[in-house]
């Protein structure tokens, strides 16, 4: 058979057929095959050549395109950095499951793609980052500074703690690339400006007030008409998202709470005395010193001459203060630059260690009562210090500290019992991770149950964010195993196991029929109220006054409010927004409108007068600050528009399976 097959496939016809099959495979199949095996990117960015921006992407022109990738390693590194940042920022509220969502991954990937696109544009425009700029940027990072100055040891330690750790060369390259890709957008962003005419118009709009009249219409009348089966079905189909049951879980749990555990026996005298001896230093009243000072301030960045002049002035004041019969308080009132103590003759009150800056404290606690110091230099300038009185520290006796010791020992004993019980609970659950009942029986703790509950209606311990994160996690739902201890509060923890789970789902019409009928009736009532309001509004626009409408409908008279400022929630934010959305009325006329309150009531209103803001009334510093803020906002918008435009000029392909 093999021989026959060989004979049949050795002719020229077979050769031609094989050749025709190989050609498409070579151009398509092999490329895809190799791409699937070697693709380690999450996104590919293809940019046309600089000299041909509209170049097609097909071969052979595609060889001139620039090809960039965002690798899996880059994405994972940024993803973990963002995870750490959000966890530190949100604390207990951090939702690990939501963070792992596809939408969040795409958002983080988009930031990497935007950065790469900016880098391509920066390179093509010849933007270069100098070594000096890199050094300056690194030295200005607060995390690398000690006392406001760059610290090389802190810098090395910070690089070693990064995830993953980076060498100095790697970090410098990262900074260089970040600076390069941000230069273009930053240059566009900082070039934004606001003209004087634009500022005047903005001030007039921001300060605008309006005189208005408001007529509150009664709440919509209840709709009691029958709702047909067709209406019910149509509403249910078109509002399906409103009738979905939320995801729910049921849990069993064992709780360890030091507050409800049996109270441990009170500590005996020997235990309390031993604790007192071990912590004796805690029961010492700190030494205090009554001090005054004269400050000769030296401004930050002062030159050598100014610093020397300040030192010489402090030396003269110190000599005067040490002279027999000198009045230190009078010298301080006349010469001190410390506005906080100057009026009080330099009095600082009783000072204990840790209250003052280092050089000042060192000098003060080295002095004897009644002494005046030589000038002492600190970050604020030169100090001349007077020590008026010393109050020595005193040791509390055991009897004085006994109540505190007994209370703290009782708390420590309760925490110890709680910790030991939690440890035993964990050990027992490890032996049987699929059921809490055996561990609860062994420890004589109640096995409690909760649920089903959703994230929105959870009560008791299930309302705790940490418990919810575990209860709704995929691991807990799929495995059904017992959780690690979850801390509710100090000395209070639980272990839980998910016993049942229902995913979010559509509720059948039969189950929500009454809700649908109520929604249809509420919608019909709201539509009828809007139709009535529109008819009344038409009358107002034709000349009928709000007073006349109120009289005809037997409603309270309209309320007239002069000078309503923009943004004032009068009577509600939605109404205020509608008031200021109307064009200003013509001279001698009113502008009429309507707005719906959160409770469904409708407000008819007229704008009777518009008063623009007074440009001259805004102080110059406030105007300058506002101008800068508006320019920054505009610059940010310009930068985002630039990035969006750059994205349009490249082709981006996301490798979803690598996210």
Steps between C-alpha positions, in 0.01 A plus 500: 500500500783741590669429170180584310459822698857598417440434131180705497669801665821508303367637172513857377127555569545410865797732521300793364214432744738484795664824386166678484416378849835607645478862375199612709624296795836674480345849497219435750521174686865507599480865610201425720656183632825670597313802633289283729808325633721802557262791571582625850326835466166630621485773236666571165533858377576560133584854383537609136835649394555864588555588135173332389232544769225354279701195395293179463573218743519220243818341369745612366433851641453354849875438529546876542255518792627533858395208719482530880360264763382511859638179644329276752775582749444876460126460543532272804747738665271802449198294605664401830619856564146626450364224726738607780413867450125443515527260796702759694257776401173312563601280793217271609280626216734354234311242291749250358234333285395826333864593447552178304214581262562514126388864486759600760773306320413678175508839676851432635611369161367818336733710717796292380390531136456876540851524646651297216319708235631820663851355500479424129387857430774646722770299323372606160507865604857467623424566868798400716532486880835613638686326782466817708120490466494135610718575803291804595176303474632216717639737763165678527305180583385543866542128568874531433550794738593540867427838659419639155828395341580210266642202692690239302445222756125565504508493118669158490264359764195626308619339175555169679142508636337551159299216346704371326823653642697724263864597467598865484562471125160338444319764704681784327399354163139472621506866608657602168232318302220642719633852452542453126149373439344768723687792344273535198173490695648720773617753247151517348335509843713783638453710185131557575403856593188700575448846349382796703172507306441132575566561869257792507231287339565217745484733801173647376354149457629369834372801691168516316181516706141458389170625636253211474142406585419137588166318494498150647244273334340226710635144492372290206162344564513124555422293190244229579404399147539137397830387349468262207704183460666650193607810696638281779699286258632802307615678818660184636689439172620860462605539865646157561798637694263635767366155577817303556569326828843588641772246567449341843687265730421311819772441755567316822746650743666469837568818692774565755437823694709583805214718631267199531752243621506407869695761697844364595586488870636827633879520506659446840722746682823333390405522130412868528823579688702311238328703223570821693870421528521411129323820393615732776621763256143551379397627839746787520371854469727669243731779606368842398681830454351849506667690216499828310688594184589778260499402131708676237342357187709406195295470183539183294756553225659801672853578384810473720494870589142485628574186703808659658306817585231291671760308701669820612167651606418184701843519671438865600156410640647204691762730656233753602278222645790366711581841645411541871144626546408446134129471422482203260126545438549863397783404265278232341207738454727752332714269285353150448379400155279223643153654469350219706697578817621857448207671673542271800865591546621188318316264741478142364341347809594158638698298247570125511723296272368448148316832481774714342738468207819307572763777548263706718407199714861388541605843621201547731542166680874560548440828688462576870202692638553877470749474213489680165652314205739609233334530154363162380447435126189320370310493171307809617805713574697586818352452848603653831346274767418573864434206736283633782407190696543119500233255610669163552332183382337283769464121517146372558481243778357152445193594702441805279536294180316191626159583347652565158708182521199289598288638214773448241576150629131406475488625141818310414361182657178531299697554178723201585199275557341625176824446306549149640138409420535633145820300452329181619208573267736537203678173587170313516372643171821395327422141599149526352492795253158417356289538817501731800275281715772271645719799601203682655407191707859445613534860623144528632433799274166553321488424127304792357341547159413800286332538167419504231619862481628733228765767529227762541279340767759324717464540876705412806852379426404458133486880468872517578694578176773245580241224554322592176824490301564145618137382477462619140846392384526234231720278719252492788205442267658231284699309764259525791794486742539682829655847489795631696405704809345834400552784749181693574661707776790456744434178691203417275538268199298244303564209269237440233402244241272565203224240503289624207536740211257650251644707212330816382202395292185618329185461709207343312211729415263307722719575801524877437159555340377740771822700482460534124138614534603760760778623270261532203251697708771727641627566148151582374442737793834674439425538128157646578659747745763602243233547233298720735811701593588549133150637434534743789847600382359577157246732665778682688696547179189648343470758777312335786662575835591239761265680742210447259583130461526459879160665543334286230639180653437609860870471580710706742630817331838476327812585697716784368871480585732784398872457432528121485873422448620233260519156665269580792269199561181706503278307549708216355822466298308374194268803510793739541677343203188539286464865608853586386469295180234735365608787274466844657156652437454790260447844649159524666439126460547187709651165407298197612602142568429192707698244699419176678582453869641168631160414650329537160343840557543756223602862548396769253726805512563829330829685476406865548843665496864402439784692668851415377789476747704812569842459340650784704383347831731198475833564681806481276661204689178299474471581131860392439445173687181431303680578174773248583243235595307546176823489299600176677162344428519607136857373479395164639221477243744595222744230612224238505388610153858467376531146637166405346615638164830310523307180570302551179822509296613153603353152486457326838431128536430362849582136570208427732620156608818653643322747727 
